[in-house]
Amino acid sequence: MVHKDTVVVLELYWQAGINEYWLVDVRGERPRFDILRRGATHYVSTRKQAGWVKSNVFGRSCQLTQQADALGHPEFTLEMR
């Protein structure tokens, strides 16, 4: 992930009082999907359970999956339960 998303924007969202910050990085072999929640002094990573991560804002668990389309290009789906 780039510095802008993991440091600069993260700090701006913290200062603005945003309760959750979602990070998605699909550049590697597997997509990375993290939900950071506002802690007392900084954002903390939400623990995943069997690949699912809970959003307190939406009150649901989420999972980012990757498949290939008919041409072999990656397609991503955000599943919620």
C-alpha positions in Angstrom: 0.0 0.0 0.0 1.2 3.5 -0.7 2.3 6.0 1.9 -0.6 8.3 1.1 -3.2 5.7 2.1 -1.5 4.2 5.1 -0.1 7.4 6.7 -1.4 10.7 5.2 -5.1 9.9 4.6 -5.2 7.7 7.7 -4.1 10.7 9.8 -6.6 13.1 8.1 -9.4 10.6 8.8 -8.4 10.3 12.4 -8.4 14.1 12.8 -11.8 14.3 11.2 -13.2 11.7 13.7 -14.0 9.0 11.2 -14.9 5.8 13.1 -13.6 3.2 10.5 -11.0 3.3 7.8 -11.0 0.5 5.2 -7.8 -0.4 3.4 -7.9 -2.5 0.2 -4.9 -3.5 -1.8 -5.4 -5.8 -4.8 -1.9 -5.6 -6.2 -0.5 -8.9 -4.8 -1.4 -12.5 -5.2 -4.3 -12.2 -2.8 -6.4 -9.1 -2.1 -5.7 -7.4 1.2 -8.8 -6.0 3.0 -8.5 -4.5 6.5 -10.9 -2.5 8.5 -9.3 -0.2 11.0 -11.4 1.1 13.9 -10.9 4.2 15.9 -9.1 3.5 19.1 -8.3 5.8 22.0 -5.2 7.4 20.3 -5.1 5.8 16.8 -6.7 3.3 14.4 -6.4 -0.3 15.3 -6.9 -3.3 13.0 -10.1 -5.3 13.4 -9.4 -9.0 13.9 -10.4 -11.3 11.2 -12.3 -14.5 11.9 -12.1 -17.2 9.1 -11.4 -14.5 6.6 -14.3 -12.2 7.7 -13.9 -8.9 9.3 -16.7 -7.0 11.1 -17.6 -3.4 10.4 -19.0 -1.7 13.4 -20.4 1.1 11.2 -22.5 -1.3 9.1 -23.0 -3.9 11.8 -22.1 -6.7 9.4 -19.1 -8.9 8.6 -17.3 -8.4 5.3 -15.0 -10.5 3.1 -13.2 -9.5 -0.1 -12.9 -12.3 -2.6 -11.1 -12.6 -5.9 -12.1 -14.7 -9.0 -11.0 -14.6 -12.6 -13.4 -13.6 -15.4 -13.7 -15.5 -18.7 -10.6 -13.8 -20.0 -8.6 -14.5 -16.8 -8.7 -11.0 -15.5 -9.3 -10.6 -11.7 -12.8 -9.7 -10.4 -13.4 -8.7 -6.8 -16.5 -9.1 -4.7 -17.2 -7.6 -1.3 -19.4 -10.1 0.5 -21.4 -9.1 3.5 -23.3 -11.2 6.1 
